[in-house]
Amino acid sequence: MQLVSAPLASSDASLPEIAVPVERLTLAKRLWRGVAADGAEFGFELSGPLKDGDVVAQTASARYVIRQLPEPVLEIPLDLAPSGAAGIGWAIGNLHMELAAEPMRLLAPDDPAVRQLLERLKVSYRPTTAVFRPGRFSRGTQQPVHDLGPSHRH
């Protein structure tokens, strides 16, 4: 087993990627173990959490990349006025639930309380699976995504 204390500062992007699949809640931890798609085992003793896309190891023939697993979420299409989207975001946040905004949709955890809220507000949604990165907000297709960071978590 290889011990990882931080992502690699640089890696060779031309090497093939071997995924180290990880659940979102595990990524928030500092001590955990993971197994890559090829069976390689890793122990993580981190000073800060990793994120999807971090390269944690490299050999002469491949690089090992953290890949966050998709999870059940509720997708809310953004085919409404910006004030409506803001109101939905406020209501979900008022439940102390996390939220992510993409250019064409909001994502929230697939939780009974969120479903009940959306149904009460008569907001259309659909259950799906996606890589959920709460606290990330896109202001449009041509602008960068902003992360509110860990200080903004509930």
DSSP file (Angstrom, degrees, kcal/mol; ACC not computed):
  #  RESIDUE AA STRUCTURE BP1 BP2  ACC     N-H-->O    O-->H-N    N-H-->O    O-->H-N    TCO  KAPPA ALPHA  PHI   PSI    X-CA   Y-CA   Z-CA
    1    1 A M              0   0    0      0, 0.0     2,-0.4     0, 0.0    41,-0.2   0.000 360.0 360.0 360.0 136.5    0.0    0.0    0.0
    2    2 A Q  E     -a   42   0A   0     39,-2.3    41,-2.6     2,-0.0     2,-0.4  -0.804 360.0-136.0 -96.9 133.8    1.2    3.5   -0.9
    3    3 A L  E     -a   43   0A   0     -2,-0.4     2,-0.4    39,-0.2    41,-0.2  -0.759  17.9-164.7 -91.0 132.3    0.9    6.3    1.6
    4    4 A V  E     +a   44   0A   0     39,-3.1    41,-2.6    -2,-0.4    53,-0.1  -0.968  19.9 168.8-119.3 128.4   -0.4    9.7    0.2
    5    5 A S  S    S-     0   0    0     -2,-0.4    42,-0.9     1,-0.4    43,-0.3   0.562  72.1  -4.6-110.8 -13.7    0.0   12.9    2.2
    6    6 A A  S    S-     0   0    0     50,-0.2    -1,-0.4    40,-0.2     3,-0.1  -0.968  82.6 -84.1-167.0 160.3   -1.0   15.4   -0.6
    7    7 A P        -     0   0    0      0, 0.0    49,-0.2     0, 0.0     2,-0.1  -0.369  60.4 -89.0 -67.6 157.3   -1.8   15.5   -4.3
    8    8 A L        -     0   0    0     47,-3.2    47,-0.3     1,-0.1     3,-0.1  -0.421  26.2-137.2 -66.7 141.2    1.2   15.6   -6.6
    9    9 A A  S    S+     0   0    0      1,-0.2     2,-0.3    -2,-0.1    -1,-0.1   0.851  86.6   2.6 -67.8 -34.3    2.4   19.1   -7.4
   10   10 A S        -     0   0    0     45,-0.0     2,-0.3     2,-0.0    -1,-0.2  -0.988  68.0-178.9-150.0 154.9    2.8   18.1  -11.1
   11   11 A S        -     0   0    0     -2,-0.3     2,-1.0    -3,-0.1    52,-0.1  -0.948  39.0 -95.7-148.9 167.1    2.2   15.1  -13.2
   12   12 A D    >   -     0   0    0     -2,-0.3     3,-1.9     1,-0.2    -2,-0.0  -0.771  29.6-166.6 -90.8 100.7    2.6   13.9  -16.8
   13   13 A A  T 3  S+     0   0    0     -2,-1.0    -1,-0.2     1,-0.3     4,-0.1   0.626  82.4  68.8 -64.8 -13.4   -0.8   14.5  -18.4
   14   14 A S  T 3  S+     0   0    0      2,-0.1    -1,-0.3    48,-0.0     3,-0.1   0.663  81.5  92.2 -80.3 -14.8    0.2   12.3  -21.4
   15   15 A L  S <  S-     0   0    0     -3,-1.9    47,-0.2     1,-0.1    46,-0.1  -0.494  90.8 -98.3 -76.0 148.2    0.2    9.2  -19.2
   16   16 A P        -     0   0    0      0, 0.0    47,-2.4     0, 0.0     2,-0.4  -0.302  39.2-118.7 -63.5 151.6   -3.1    7.2  -19.0
   17   17 A E  E     -c   63   0B   0     45,-0.2     2,-0.5    -4,-0.1    47,-0.2  -0.762  19.4-164.0 -94.8 135.2   -5.3    7.8  -16.0
   18   18 A I  E     -c   64   0B   0     45,-2.7    47,-2.3    -2,-0.4     2,-0.1  -0.988  26.3-129.5-115.1 121.7   -6.2    5.1  -13.5
   19   19 A A  E     -c   65   0B   0     -2,-0.5    18,-2.7    45,-0.2    19,-0.2  -0.424  14.8-160.7 -75.3 140.8   -9.2    6.1  -11.4
   20   20 A V  E     -c   66   0B   0     45,-2.7    47,-2.0    16,-0.2    16,-0.2  -0.898  26.7-147.8-111.8  93.7   -9.2    6.0   -7.6
   21   21 A P  E     +c   67   0B   0      0, 0.0    14,-0.4     0, 0.0     2,-0.3  -0.438  24.1 173.3 -72.6 134.9  -13.0    6.1   -7.1
   22   22 A V  E     -c   68   0B   0     45,-2.1    47,-2.7    -2,-0.2     2,-0.1  -0.999  31.0-120.6-143.8 139.7  -14.1    7.9   -4.0
   23   23 A E     >  -     0   0    0     -2,-0.3     4,-1.8    45,-0.2     3,-0.4  -0.484  32.3-115.0 -74.6 152.1  -17.4    9.0   -2.4
   24   24 A R  H  > S+     0   0    0     45,-0.3     4,-0.8     1,-0.2    -1,-0.1   0.882 114.3  51.0 -56.6 -44.3  -17.9   12.7   -1.8
   25   25 A L  H  4 S+     0   0    0      1,-0.2     4,-0.3     2,-0.2     3,-0.3   0.819 107.8  53.2 -69.3 -28.6  -18.1   12.3    2.0
   26   26 A T  H >4 S+     0   0    0     -3,-0.4     3,-1.8     1,-0.2    -1,-0.2   0.881 100.9  61.4 -69.5 -37.7  -14.9   10.3    2.1
   27   27 A L  H 3< S+     0   0    0     -4,-1.8    23,-0.7     1,-0.3    -1,-0.2   0.775  97.1  59.7 -59.4 -25.5  -13.1   13.1    0.2
   28   28 A A  T 3< S+     0   0    0     -4,-0.8    -1,-0.3    -3,-0.3    -2,-0.2   0.642  92.0  89.5 -77.1 -13.8  -13.9   15.4    3.0
   29   29 A K    <   -     0   0    0     -3,-1.8    21,-0.3    -4,-0.3     3,-0.1  -0.385  64.9-151.0 -83.9 161.8  -11.9   13.2    5.4
   30   30 A R  S    S+     0   0    0      1,-0.2    16,-2.8    19,-0.1     2,-0.5   0.676  85.0  47.3-102.4 -25.3   -8.2   13.4    6.2
   31   31 A L  E    S+B   45   0A   0     14,-0.2     2,-0.3    -5,-0.0    -1,-0.2  -0.972  76.1 116.8-122.1 118.3   -7.6    9.7    7.0
   32   32 A W  E     -B   44   0A   0     12,-1.6    12,-3.4    -2,-0.5     2,-0.3  -0.979  48.9-120.2-165.5 170.2   -8.9    7.0    4.7
   33   33 A R  E     -B   43   0A   0     -2,-0.3     2,-0.3    10,-0.2    10,-0.2  -0.915  25.6-175.9-121.1 150.0   -8.0    4.2    2.4
   34   34 A G  E     -B   42   0A   0      8,-2.5     8,-3.0    -2,-0.3     2,-0.4  -0.969  17.0-145.0-143.4 158.8   -8.8    3.8   -1.2
   35   35 A V  E     -B   41   0A   0    -14,-0.4     6,-0.2    -2,-0.3     5,-0.1  -0.993  20.4-135.8-127.7 127.0   -8.4    1.2   -4.0
   36   36 A A    >   -     0   0    0      4,-3.0     3,-2.1    -2,-0.4   -16,-0.2  -0.249  32.7 -99.9 -75.0 166.6   -7.7    2.2   -7.6
   37   37 A A  T 3  S+     0   0    0    -18,-2.7   -17,-0.1     1,-0.3    -1,-0.1   0.757 125.1  52.5 -59.3 -25.9   -9.4    0.6  -10.6
   38   38 A D  T 3  S-     0   0    0    -19,-0.2    -1,-0.3     2,-0.1   -18,-0.1   0.374 124.6-101.4 -92.7   5.4   -6.3   -1.6  -11.2
   39   39 A G  S <  S+     0   0    0     -3,-2.1    -2,-0.1     1,-0.3     2,-0.1   0.352  71.4 147.7  94.2  -5.9   -6.3   -2.8   -7.5
   40   40 A A        -     0   0    0     -5,-0.1    -4,-3.0     1,-0.1     2,-0.4  -0.419  40.4-138.0 -63.8 136.4   -3.5   -0.6   -6.2
   41   41 A E  E     - B   0  35A   0     -6,-0.2   -39,-2.3    -2,-0.1     2,-0.4  -0.794  19.4-171.0-103.8 141.5   -4.1    0.3   -2.6
   42   42 A F  E     -aB   2  34A   0     -8,-3.0    -8,-2.5    -2,-0.4     2,-0.4  -0.978  13.6-155.3-130.3 142.1   -3.6    3.7   -1.1
   43   43 A G  E     -aB   3  33A   0    -41,-2.6   -39,-3.1    -2,-0.4     2,-0.6  -0.968  17.7-150.6-111.4 133.3   -3.6    5.0    2.5
   44   44 A F  E     +aB   4  32A   0    -12,-3.4   -12,-1.6    -2,-0.4     2,-0.4  -0.922  25.1 167.3-113.5 120.5   -4.4    8.7    2.8
   45   45 A E  E     + B   0  31A   0    -41,-2.6     2,-0.3    -2,-0.6   -14,-0.2  -0.863  28.9 178.6-125.4  92.4   -3.0   10.8    5.7
   46   46 A L        -     0   0    0    -16,-2.8   -40,-0.2    -2,-0.4   -41,-0.1  -0.667  42.1-154.1-107.7 148.6   -3.8   14.3    4.5
   47   47 A S  S    S+     0   0    0    -42,-0.9    -1,-0.1    -2,-0.3   -41,-0.1   0.655  93.6  13.1 -86.5 -18.5   -3.3   17.8    5.8
   48   48 A G  S    S-     0   0    0    -43,-0.3    -1,-0.2   -18,-0.1   -19,-0.1  -0.974  96.0 -85.2-150.3 157.6   -6.3   19.0    3.7
   49   49 A P        -     0   0    0      0, 0.0   -21,-0.1     0, 0.0     2,-0.1  -0.257  38.6-128.0 -67.3 152.8   -9.0   17.2    1.7
   50   50 A L        -     0   0    0    -23,-0.7     2,-0.3   -21,-0.3    -4,-0.0  -0.445  21.2-149.1 -88.4 169.3   -8.5   16.0   -1.8
   51   51 A K    >   -     0   0    0     -2,-0.1     3,-2.2    15,-0.0    15,-0.2  -0.935  33.5 -72.7-137.9 163.2  -10.9   16.9   -4.7
   52   52 A D  T 3  S+     0   0    0     -2,-0.3    15,-0.2     1,-0.3     3,-0.1  -0.295 118.6  26.3 -53.8 130.1  -12.0   15.2   -7.9
   53   53 A G  T 3  S+     0   0    0     13,-3.2    -1,-0.3     1,-0.3     2,-0.2   0.270  82.8 139.5  97.6 -10.4   -9.2   15.3  -10.5
   54   54 A D    <   -     0   0    0     -3,-2.2    12,-3.1    12,-0.1     2,-0.6  -0.468  49.8-135.7 -67.2 135.5   -6.3   15.4   -8.0
   55   55 A V  E     +D   65   0B   0    -47,-0.3   -47,-3.2    10,-0.2    10,-0.2  -0.837  26.4 175.7 -91.8 124.3   -3.4   13.2   -9.1
   56   56 A V  E     +     0   0B   0      8,-2.7     2,-0.3    -2,-0.6   -50,-0.2   0.591  61.5   6.4-108.3 -14.0   -2.2   11.3   -6.1
   57   57 A A  E     -D   64   0B   0      7,-1.0     7,-3.0   -49,-0.1     2,-0.3  -0.982  57.2-161.4-162.2 158.6    0.5    9.0   -7.6
   58   58 A Q  E     -D   63   0B   0     -2,-0.3     5,-0.2     5,-0.3     2,-0.2  -0.994   4.0-174.3-147.8 140.2    2.3    8.4  -10.8
   59   59 A T        -     0   0    0      3,-3.3     3,-0.1    -2,-0.3   -44,-0.0  -0.600  49.9 -89.8-116.4-176.5    4.4    5.5  -12.2
   60   60 A A  S    S+     0   0    0     -2,-0.2     3,-0.1     1,-0.2    -2,-0.0   0.724 127.0  32.4 -67.0 -19.6    6.3    5.3  -15.4
   61   61 A S  S    S+     0   0    0      1,-0.2     2,-0.3   -46,-0.1    -1,-0.2   0.539 124.0  10.6-117.6  -7.7    3.2    4.0  -17.2
   62   62 A A        -     0   0    0    -47,-0.2    -3,-3.3    -3,-0.1     2,-0.4  -0.992  55.4-130.1-162.5 163.8    0.2    5.7  -15.5
   63   63 A R  E     -cD  17  58B   0    -47,-2.4   -45,-2.7    -2,-0.3     2,-0.6  -0.976  22.9-132.1-123.4 142.2   -1.1    8.3  -13.1
   64   64 A Y  E     -cD  18  57B   0     -7,-3.0    -8,-2.7    -2,-0.4    -7,-1.0  -0.829  27.9-170.2 -97.6 120.8   -3.6    7.7  -10.3
   65   65 A V  E     -cD  19  55B   0    -47,-2.3   -45,-2.7    -2,-0.6     2,-0.3  -0.929  24.3-121.5-121.5 131.6   -6.4   10.3  -10.3
   66   66 A I  E     -c   20   0B   0    -12,-3.1   -13,-3.2    -2,-0.4     2,-0.5  -0.539  30.6-172.4 -67.3 127.9   -9.1   10.9   -7.7
   67   67 A R  E     -c   21   0B   0    -47,-2.0   -45,-2.1    -2,-0.3     2,-0.2  -0.954  17.5-137.9-128.7 112.2  -12.5   10.5   -9.3
   68   68 A Q  E     -c   22   0B   0     -2,-0.5   -45,-0.2   -47,-0.2    63,-0.0  -0.457  24.7-121.5 -68.1 135.7  -15.5   11.4   -7.2
   69   69 A L        -     0   0    0    -47,-2.7    63,-0.4    -2,-0.2   -45,-0.3  -0.529  24.9-109.5 -78.5 142.8  -18.4    8.9   -7.6
   70   70 A P        -     0   0    0      0, 0.0    61,-0.3     0, 0.0    -1,-0.1  -0.345  39.8-170.2 -63.7 153.4  -21.8   10.1   -8.8
   71   71 A E  E     -E  130   0C   0     59,-2.5    59,-1.9   -48,-0.0     2,-0.2  -0.927  33.8 -75.0-141.5 164.6  -24.5   10.1   -6.2
   72   72 A P  E     +E  129   0C   0      0, 0.0    38,-1.3     0, 0.0     2,-0.3  -0.455  60.6 160.7 -65.4 128.8  -28.3   10.5   -6.1
   73   73 A V  E     -EF 128 109C   0     55,-2.7    55,-2.5    36,-0.2     2,-0.5  -0.908  40.4-116.5-139.4 166.5  -29.3   14.2   -6.5
   74   74 A L  E     -EF 127 108C   0     34,-3.2    34,-1.8    -2,-0.3     2,-0.5  -0.951  26.9-149.7-107.4 127.5  -32.3   16.2   -7.5
   75   75 A E  E     -EF 126 107C   0     51,-2.9    51,-1.9    -2,-0.5    32,-0.2  -0.858   9.4-168.4-100.7 124.8  -31.9   18.3  -10.7
   76   76 A I  E     - F   0 106C   0     30,-2.7    30,-2.5    -2,-0.5    49,-0.2  -0.947  21.7-132.0-113.5 111.8  -33.8   21.5  -10.9
   77   77 A P  E     - F   0 105C   0      0, 0.0     2,-0.8     0, 0.0    28,-0.3  -0.346   7.6-136.8 -65.3 142.2  -33.8   23.0  -14.4
   78   78 A L        +     0   0    0     26,-2.3    27,-0.1     1,-0.2     7,-0.1  -0.384  63.3 125.0 -96.0  55.1  -32.9   26.7  -14.6
   79   79 A D        +     0   0    0     -2,-0.8     2,-0.3     2,-0.0    -1,-0.2  -0.250  58.1  81.6-102.9  43.2  -35.6   27.6  -17.1
   80   80 A L  S    S-     0   0    0      1,-0.1     5,-0.1     2,-0.0    -2,-0.0  -0.841  91.9 -67.7-139.3 172.8  -37.0   30.3  -14.8
   81   81 A A    >>  -     0   0    0     -2,-0.3     4,-1.9     1,-0.1     3,-0.8  -0.285  45.7-116.0 -63.0 147.7  -36.3   33.9  -13.8
   82   82 A P  H 3> S+     0   0    0      0, 0.0     4,-2.5     0, 0.0     5,-0.2   0.853 117.3  57.1 -54.0 -35.8  -33.1   34.5  -11.8
   83   83 A S  H 3> S+     0   0    0      1,-0.2     4,-2.1     2,-0.2     5,-0.1   0.860 105.4  51.4 -65.0 -33.7  -35.2   35.7   -8.8
   84   84 A G  H <> S+     0   0    0     -3,-0.8     4,-2.3     2,-0.2    -1,-0.2   0.913 109.9  48.3 -66.8 -43.3  -36.9   32.3   -8.9
   85   85 A A  H  X S+     0   0    0     -4,-1.9     4,-2.6     1,-0.2    -2,-0.2   0.901 111.5  50.7 -62.8 -41.0  -33.6   30.4   -8.9
   86   86 A A  H  X S+     0   0    0     -4,-2.5     4,-2.6     2,-0.2    -1,-0.2   0.908 110.0  50.1 -63.3 -41.7  -32.4   32.6   -6.0
   87   87 A G  H  X S+     0   0    0     -4,-2.1     4,-2.5     2,-0.2    -2,-0.2   0.899 110.8  48.5 -63.6 -41.4  -35.6   31.9   -4.1
   88   88 A I  H  X S+     0   0    0     -4,-2.3     4,-2.5     2,-0.2     5,-0.2   0.929 112.0  49.6 -64.0 -44.7  -35.2   28.1   -4.6
   89   89 A G  H  X S+     0   0    0     -4,-2.6     4,-2.4     1,-0.2    -2,-0.2   0.907 111.7  48.6 -60.1 -42.5  -31.5   28.3   -3.5
   90   90 A W  H  X S+     0   0    0     -4,-2.6     4,-2.3     2,-0.2    -1,-0.2   0.925 111.2  50.1 -62.8 -44.7  -32.5   30.3   -0.4
   91   91 A A  H  X S+     0   0    0     -4,-2.5     4,-0.7     2,-0.2    -2,-0.2   0.904 112.6  45.7 -63.4 -42.5  -35.3   27.8    0.5
   92   92 A I  H ><>S+     0   0    0     -4,-2.5     5,-1.6     1,-0.2     3,-0.9   0.919 113.7  49.5 -66.8 -42.6  -32.9   24.8    0.1
   93   93 A G  H ><5S+     0   0    0     -4,-2.4     3,-2.0     1,-0.2    -2,-0.2   0.841 102.6  61.8 -63.2 -32.9  -30.2   26.6    2.1
   94   94 A N  H 3<5S+     0   0    0     -4,-2.3    -1,-0.2     1,-0.3    -2,-0.2   0.741  99.2  55.8 -66.6 -22.0  -32.8   27.4    4.8
   95   95 A L  T <<5S-     0   0    0     -3,-0.9    -1,-0.3    -4,-0.7    -2,-0.2   0.440 119.7-116.1 -82.1  -0.4  -33.2   23.6    5.2
   96   96 A H  T < 5S+     0   0    0     -3,-2.0     2,-0.3     1,-0.3    -3,-0.2   0.835  70.7 141.0  63.0  35.1  -29.4   23.5    5.9
   97   97 A M      < -     0   0    0     -5,-1.6    -1,-0.3     1,-0.0     2,-0.1  -0.758  53.1-112.7-102.6 153.6  -29.0   21.4    2.7
   98   98 A E        -     0   0    0     -2,-0.3     2,-0.3    -3,-0.1    55,-0.0  -0.460  32.1-167.9 -85.7 160.2  -26.2   21.8    0.3
   99   99 A L        -     0   0    0      9,-0.2    36,-3.1    -2,-0.1     2,-0.4  -0.992  13.0-162.7-148.0 147.7  -26.6   23.1   -3.2
  100  100 A A  E     -G  107   0C   0      7,-2.2     7,-2.9    -2,-0.3     2,-0.5  -0.990  11.7-152.3-130.4 143.3  -24.6   23.4   -6.4
  101  101 A A  E     +Gh 106 137C   0     35,-2.7    37,-1.6    -2,-0.4     5,-0.2  -0.969  13.7 178.3-120.4 129.0  -25.4   25.6   -9.4
  102  102 A E        -     0   0    0      3,-3.3     3,-0.5    -2,-0.5    39,-0.1  -0.724  48.5 -92.8-116.0 169.8  -24.5   24.9  -13.0
  103  103 A P  S    S+     0   0    0      0, 0.0    38,-0.1     0, 0.0     3,-0.1   0.826 122.8  21.7 -56.3 -32.8  -25.3   27.0  -16.0
  104  104 A M  S    S+     0   0    0      1,-0.2   -26,-2.3    36,-0.1     2,-0.3   0.412 126.3  26.0-117.2   1.4  -28.5   25.1  -16.8
  105  105 A R  E     -F   77   0C   0     -3,-0.5    -3,-3.3   -28,-0.3     2,-0.4  -0.998  57.9-131.2-160.5 156.3  -29.5   23.4  -13.5
  106  106 A L  E     -FG  76 101C   0    -30,-2.5   -30,-2.7    -2,-0.3     2,-0.4  -0.865  25.0-153.4-102.8 147.2  -29.3   23.4   -9.7
  107  107 A L  E     +FG  75 100C   0     -7,-2.9    -7,-2.2    -2,-0.4   -32,-0.2  -0.986  17.5 170.0-123.2 135.1  -28.3   20.2   -7.9
  108  108 A A  E     -F   74   0C   0    -34,-1.8   -34,-3.2    -2,-0.4    -9,-0.2  -0.939  44.3 -84.4-134.9 157.5  -29.4   19.3   -4.4
  109  109 A P  E     -F   73   0C   0      0, 0.0     2,-1.8     0, 0.0   -36,-0.2  -0.320  44.8-111.0 -60.5 145.0  -29.1   16.1   -2.4
  110  110 A D        +     0   0    0    -38,-1.3   -37,-0.0    18,-0.1     3,-0.0  -0.616  64.9 148.8 -78.4  89.0  -31.9   13.6   -3.1
  111  111 A D     >  -     0   0    0     -2,-1.8     4,-2.4     1,-0.1     3,-0.5  -0.948  58.1-123.7-126.7 142.2  -33.4   14.0    0.4
  112  112 A P  H  > S+     0   0    0      0, 0.0     4,-2.7     0, 0.0     5,-0.2   0.861 112.1  55.1 -55.3 -36.6  -37.1   13.6    1.4
  113  113 A A  H  > S+     0   0    0      2,-0.2     4,-2.1     1,-0.2     5,-0.1   0.893 109.0  47.0 -65.2 -38.4  -37.1   17.1    2.9
  114  114 A V  H  > S+     0   0    0     -3,-0.5     4,-2.6     2,-0.2     5,-0.2   0.914 111.9  50.7 -68.7 -42.0  -35.8   18.7   -0.4
  115  115 A R  H  X S+     0   0    0     -4,-2.4     4,-2.5     1,-0.2    -2,-0.2   0.938 111.4  47.9 -58.9 -47.1  -38.4   16.7   -2.4
  116  116 A Q  H  X S+     0   0    0     -4,-2.7     4,-2.5     1,-0.2    -1,-0.2   0.904 111.8  50.3 -61.3 -41.9  -41.2   17.9    0.0
  117  117 A L  H  X S+     0   0    0     -4,-2.1     4,-2.3     2,-0.2    -2,-0.2   0.944 111.9  46.6 -60.8 -49.1  -40.0   21.5   -0.3
  118  118 A L  H  <>S+     0   0    0     -4,-2.6     5,-3.1     1,-0.2     4,-0.4   0.880 113.4  48.9 -64.0 -38.5  -39.8   21.5   -4.1
  119  119 A E  H ><5S+     0   0    0     -4,-2.5     3,-0.7    -5,-0.2    -1,-0.2   0.907 110.9  50.3 -67.0 -40.7  -43.3   19.9   -4.3
  120  120 A R  H 3<5S+     0   0    0     -4,-2.5    -2,-0.2     1,-0.2    -1,-0.2   0.879 114.1  45.0 -63.3 -37.9  -44.8   22.5   -1.9
  121  121 A L  T 3<5S-     0   0    0     -4,-2.3    -1,-0.2    -5,-0.2    -2,-0.2   0.499 111.9-123.7 -82.3  -4.1  -43.2   25.3   -3.9
  122  122 A K  T < 5 +     0   0    0     -3,-0.7     2,-0.5    -4,-0.4    -3,-0.2   0.895  56.1 156.2  59.4  43.3  -44.4   23.6   -7.2
  123  123 A V      < -     0   0    0     -5,-3.1    -1,-0.2    -6,-0.1     2,-0.2  -0.873  41.5-126.6-100.5 127.5  -40.9   23.5   -8.6
  124  124 A S        +     0   0    0     -2,-0.5     2,-0.3    -3,-0.1    -5,-0.0  -0.490  40.6 157.2 -74.2 143.3  -40.2   20.9  -11.2
  125  125 A Y        -     0   0    0     -2,-0.2   -49,-0.2   -49,-0.2   -51,-0.0  -0.955  26.9-147.0-153.3 166.7  -37.3   18.6  -10.5
  126  126 A R  E     -E   75   0C   0    -51,-1.9   -51,-2.9    -2,-0.3     2,-0.2  -0.991  21.4-120.3-142.9 138.1  -36.1   15.2  -11.5
  127  127 A P  E     +E   74   0C   0      0, 0.0     2,-0.3     0, 0.0   -53,-0.2  -0.538  49.3 142.9 -72.2 140.3  -34.1   12.6   -9.6
  128  128 A T  E     -E   73   0C   0    -55,-2.5   -55,-2.7    -2,-0.2     2,-0.4  -0.884  46.6-104.2-155.6-175.5  -30.8   11.7  -11.3
  129  129 A T  E     +E   72   0C   0     -2,-0.3     2,-0.3   -57,-0.2   -55,-0.0  -0.975  44.9 148.2-122.8 143.3  -27.2   10.8  -10.4
  130  130 A A  E     -E   71   0C   0    -59,-1.9   -59,-2.5    -2,-0.4     2,-0.8  -0.979  57.5 -85.9-161.1 161.8  -24.3   13.2  -10.8
  131  131 A V        -     0   0    0     -2,-0.3     2,-0.6   -61,-0.3   -62,-0.0  -0.723  52.8-149.5 -73.9 114.2  -20.9   14.1   -9.3
  132  132 A F        +     0   0    0     -2,-0.8   -63,-0.0   -63,-0.4    -1,-0.0  -0.806  24.4 175.3 -98.8 118.5  -22.2   16.5   -6.6
  133  133 A R    >   -     0   0    0     -2,-0.6     3,-1.2     3,-0.1   -26,-0.1  -0.763  20.2-156.1-120.9  82.1  -19.9   19.4   -5.6
  134  134 A P  T 3  S+     0   0    0      0, 0.0   -34,-0.3     0, 0.0     3,-0.1  -0.204  74.5  33.0 -61.3 149.2  -21.9   21.5   -3.2
  135  135 A G  T 3  S+     0   0    0    -36,-3.1    13,-2.8     1,-0.3     2,-0.5   0.488  86.9 123.0  85.0   2.5  -20.9   25.1   -2.8
  136  136 A R  E <   - I   0 147C   0     -3,-1.2   -35,-2.7   -37,-0.3     2,-0.4  -0.861  38.9-174.5 -99.8 130.5  -19.9   25.4   -6.5
  137  137 A F  E     -hI 101 146C   0      9,-3.3     9,-2.9    -2,-0.5     2,-0.4  -0.976  11.8-159.8-132.9 121.2  -21.7   28.1   -8.4
  138  138 A S  E     - I   0 145C   0    -37,-1.6     7,-0.2    -2,-0.4     3,-0.1  -0.817   5.7-161.3 -96.8 135.5  -21.4   28.8  -12.1
  139  139 A R        -     0   0    0      5,-0.7     2,-0.2    -2,-0.4    -1,-0.1   0.338  68.7 -42.9 -96.9   6.7  -22.4   32.3  -13.3
  140  140 A G    >   -     0   0    0      3,-0.3     3,-0.9     1,-0.1    -1,-0.3  -0.798  67.7 -76.0 149.3 170.8  -22.8   31.1  -16.9
  141  141 A T  T 3  S+     0   0    0     -2,-0.2    -1,-0.1     1,-0.2   -37,-0.0   0.753 126.0  45.0 -69.6 -24.2  -21.2   29.1  -19.6
  142  142 A Q  T 3  S+     0   0    0     -3,-0.1    -1,-0.2     2,-0.1    -2,-0.0   0.424 103.9  73.6 -99.6   0.1  -18.5   31.7  -20.4
  143  143 A Q  S <  S-     0   0    0     -3,-0.9    -3,-0.3     1,-0.1    -4,-0.1  -0.817  86.3 -98.5-116.9 155.5  -17.5   32.5  -16.8
  144  144 A P        -     0   0    0      0, 0.0    -5,-0.7     0, 0.0     2,-0.3  -0.227  36.7-107.0 -70.5 159.2  -15.5   30.4  -14.2
  145  145 A V  E     -I  138   0C   0     -7,-0.2     2,-0.4    -6,-0.1    -7,-0.2  -0.672  32.4-146.7 -82.5 138.3  -17.1   28.3  -11.5
  146  146 A H  E     -I  137   0C   0     -9,-2.9    -9,-3.3    -2,-0.3     2,-0.5  -0.896   3.5-152.8-110.4 138.5  -16.8   29.8   -8.0
  147  147 A D  E     -I  136   0C   0     -2,-0.4   -11,-0.2   -11,-0.2   -12,-0.1  -0.944   7.5-155.0-111.1 123.7  -16.4   27.6   -4.9
  148  148 A L        -     0   0    0    -13,-2.8     3,-0.2    -2,-0.5    -1,-0.1   0.722  42.5-141.5 -70.8 -19.2  -17.7   29.1   -1.6
  149  149 A G    >   -     0   0    0    -14,-0.3     3,-1.6     1,-0.2    -1,-0.1  -0.025  30.3 -58.7  84.4 172.8  -15.2   26.9    0.2
  150  150 A P  G >  S+     0   0    0      0, 0.0     3,-1.4     0, 0.0    -1,-0.2   0.717 124.3  68.9 -68.2 -21.7  -15.5   24.9    3.5
  151  151 A S  G 3  S+     0   0    0      1,-0.3    -2,-0.1    -3,-0.2    -3,-0.0   0.675  97.2  55.6 -69.9 -13.6  -16.2   28.0    5.6
  152  152 A H  G <  S+     0   0    0     -3,-1.6    -1,-0.3    -4,-0.1     2,-0.1   0.333  82.7 112.4-100.2   6.9  -19.6   28.2    3.9
  153  153 A R    <         0   0    0     -3,-1.4   -55,-0.0     1,-0.1   -57,-0.0  -0.459 360.0 360.0 -80.8 152.7  -20.8   24.7    4.8
  154  154 A H              0   0    0     -2,-0.1    -1,-0.1   -58,-0.1    -3,-0.0   0.396 360.0 360.0-102.0 360.0  -23.6   24.1    7.2
